[in-house]
C-alpha cells in the first residue's frame, strides 16, 4: 500500500488492514463471529447464514461489510457533530444577545430555539429529520435549511464534477509521462512544479487566476454567479475559473500519487522479466503493467475526489459561488448552528462514501484483497 | 554533516525559512511603519515611501507583512509542536501498551479522521469563543490525528525490536520504554514529518484566517491580509496577492527542506550518525 502523504485530506483507508480487522465487522453490526454464549439459537443461525454467504460470495460479503461500516461511521460522525457541540462550552443564546443580556431574554431565546430540551431528545429528532432531508430551520434567516441545501448542493456538485472531469485524465496522463521519462528532464520538471503546486493555498491560486484572466485579459467572468435561468453554456463559462483553480489544487497531488503507484508496478520483477523477454514497450504496459496498476490508480483518484469535496469550500468563497461551502462558512461566522451541523454532516457523508468507494474499487480491481489471510 | 551534500533546492528552502524567521523575530526593528498605523491613502501602488503599497485601510503593506510573519509563524509553530507532542505521546502509548488502549485510541482516531479537517474545524470554531489559544488548540488536536497514525506505525516497528524486549525484561516501565527506547529510534523519520505538518499548519491557518475564522483583526496575519484586500482584485489592485505569495513561498521553502530530509532518511539507513 502506497503512502499517500500526510498533506492529503483523505483518510488513507488501507483495504487489507481493515478487512482483517475484527472490529470492522462488529461496527457494521454484522455478526461475523457470533458469540455463542449470548442467545445461542439466534446467533448460530445468523452466523452460519452469514458465514455461508461469505464463503459463496466473498466479494458481495466484503462490499456489504464496507457499506455497513460506512453507515456506522456516518452515524458516529453525526453523533460527534451534534454531541460534540453540546459538550463544548459556549451557548448560542448568550453569544447572540451579548454579555449584557438579561437572564430572562436568554431564557426566552433558548426556549424559542428549543435549546431547553435535553440534548438526547434534540439529537434524535434532528437525526430523524436529517434522514428524511429535513434539517430544521436556520436560526439566522428562519428559512428551511433543507431547501437551501438542495439548491446549493447541486451547484457544488456541478463544480466538483467538472473539476474531476478535467483533472483525472490530466493527472493520470502526466503521471504516466513522468514514469516514462523517469529521472530525466520532464520528470524532474514535473516533480519540482508539482511540489510547488502542493504548497500553494487555494485562495492564492484563485485570486491569481482572477487577476490574470478576469481582470487583465477579461476573458473570464468574476464573480462566478450562477442562477436558475442560465443556459448550460453560460454556466460553463461562469465556472471556468473556479474549475481551473480546483484542478490546479488537486492535480499535483493526484499526479504525484499516480506516478508513485505506476512506478511501483513498473519496477516489479515481472515487468523486468517481460522486458528481458524482449517484449515491446506497448505490450508490457498493456498486458503486464496496466492490470496491476489499475487498482492503485483508481484508489488515488477516489481519494482525491474526496479531497475535492472539501476544496470546494474555499474556492466557493473566493469566487462568490452560491454553493454549499459558502453557505457553511457564512453560517459559521454568525454561529447558525442548524446550518453548520447540516452542512458538516453532508460534507462528511460525501467524504466517507468516496473513501468507501475507493476501498471497494480497490477490492474489485485487486482479487488478492478479497481473501484476507 | 557535510554541508556540500545539501542539494541546491534545500539551500533555497533554508534561506527562505531563515528570512521569514528573521522578519518574525526582529519585526519591530525592520518594519518601516507600525502594524496598525494608517499612514497613507487606500491601496496606493507599490513604490515611493511604501515599498509594497498600502492596504484597504491605508496601512503600509510591507510592515504588515513583516508583523504578519510573526503571528503566522508563531501560531503555526505552536500548533505543530502541540500536535506533535500530543500525537506522539498518544501513538507511542498505544503502540507500547497495546490491547484495549490501542484499540480505543485507534478507533477514535479513525473516527476523527473520517471528518474532513477543514469541515471539522469549521464546525468546532462555530461553537467556541474566538481566542488565539483556542485556535491553536483546535488546529493542534485536528492535526495530531495524522501524527498519531504515522507515529503508531513507526513505533510498532520499533516496539518489536530486541532492545525493547530487553528493556521490558529488565523491568522498565512504559514511560521509560516510550522516552528512552522508542523515541530516540523514531526521531529521524518523525522529524521530516514534523516539517510537513508545519507546512500544513501554515496553509491551514491561512485558510482559516482567510475564511474569517482564524486570527482576528486588527492583528496582522497573512491569511487575514488576503481577506482584507480581496475586494481590490476586481479593480486590478494586487495587494491581496502579496501576502498570498508570502504564504506560498514559505510553504514551498518548508517543503523543499522536508523533501531533502525525507530523501536523506530513506536513502541512508541510520544516517543520523553524522547529524
Interface residues (C-beta under 8 A of the other chain):
Chain A: X5 X6 X7 X9 X11 X23 X73 X76 X77 X80 X81 X84 X85 X88 X89 X90 X95 X192 X195 X196 X198 X199 X200 X201 X202 X203 X204 X207 X208 X210 X211 X215 X216 X222 X306 X309 X310 X313 X314 X317 X318 X328 X329 X331 X332 X333 X335 X337 X340 X341 X343 X344 X347 X348 X351 X352 X355
Chain B: X9 X103 X107 X110 X111 X113 X114 X115 X116 X117 X118 X119 X120 X122 X123 X124 X125 X126 X127 X128 X129 X146 X150 X193 X196 X197 X199 X200 X203 X206 X207 X210 X211 X212 X213 X223 X226 X230 X233 X234 X235 X236 X238 X240 X241 X244 X245 X247 X248 X251 X252 X254 X255 X256 X259
